[in-house]
Amino acid sequence: MLFRSLSKYFSGRDKELGLIDAAFKDENEEDGSPITVAIHGMHGMGKTQVALAYIRLSRRKKNDVIWVDGDNFESARASFIGTLGLVSSEPDSISKTCRWLEERAESGGKGWLLVLDNFTSHAASFFEHLPTEAPAGRILITTNEEDLANLKTTATRGRQRCIPLEKMEESDSLHLFLKSCALPSAIETKEETKELASRILQLLGNLPIAIAQAASYQKRDGRHLEGLLEVLSNKDGKMKVRCRLAGSILHDPRKLTTF
């Protein structure tokens, strides 16, 4: 069951999506275990959004996707067994969910994609409880921890299964920023607007989460891009933008995982 949504302004990441798709289309593991692919990168790179974009690319139905919160063992277990409407107090809830997934992913059966989002070392032991006999099963990990990503994946037949997520391409970050600012089309398409936006993006380092913060600040304050550039050009201004977003996160914590 899927509780996240892909940003309507998502763009780019074609290389990484292609690597994920190629790895998952590889031959099944010889031991019948599900193929595991991991996306790793620093906070704010857009790992969750790439996972959501892959779901769209693969045209999977919502009922074929299991979304697991990998922050710690308890959150992972709760979201995993919640797929069947089970609770932690119910005996063998994890093993029941595993058996259900293994039955769905038997050879020739209906497959599934399990997304282990924001996977951390605090939830590392949960991985050992996931299905081991599921030829048609696929596991996609997003994590900040490169060592953890390498530990849970292996390259095979030349396919890369541990995929680093770097900064966005400039053209993609420009598209994301301008669309997120919701500027009138007559202003958005002007060359001077794009030049101002490019200077702002240089200050933001082309990081998706920083772009979202700046665009949110711009829309809330109704600033022109010149004003936003001035604010971001000094240290105190950058902190002000971050604090403004932090206030909105208190009311909607899901914004932390938007990118």
Sequence and secondary structure as in RCSB ss.txt:
>XXXX:A:sequence
MLFRSLSKYFSGRDKELGLIDAAFKDENEEDGSPITVAIHGMHGMGKTQVALAYIRLSRRKKNDVIWVDGDNFES
ARASFIGTLGLVSSEPDSISKTCRWLEERAESGGKGWLLVLDNFTSHAASFFEHLPTEAPAGRILITTNEEDLAN
LKTTATRGRQRCIPLEKMEESDSLHLFLKSCALPSAIETKEETKELASRILQLLGNLPIAIAQAASYQKRDGRHL
EGLLEVLSNKDGKMKVRCRLAGSILHDPRKLTTF
>XXXX:A:secstr
       TT    HHHHHHHHHHHTS   TTS  EEEEEE  TTS HHHHHHHHHHHHT  GGGEEEEE SSHHH
HHHHHHGGGT  TTSTTHHHHHHHHHHHHTSTTS  EEEEEET  GGGGGGGGGS SS TTEEEEEEES HHHHH
HT   BTTB  EEE     HHHHHHHHHHHHT  HHHHTSHHHHHHHHHHHHHHTT HHHHHHHHHHHHHHT  H
HHHHHHHTSHHHHHHHHHHHHHHHHH GGGGG  
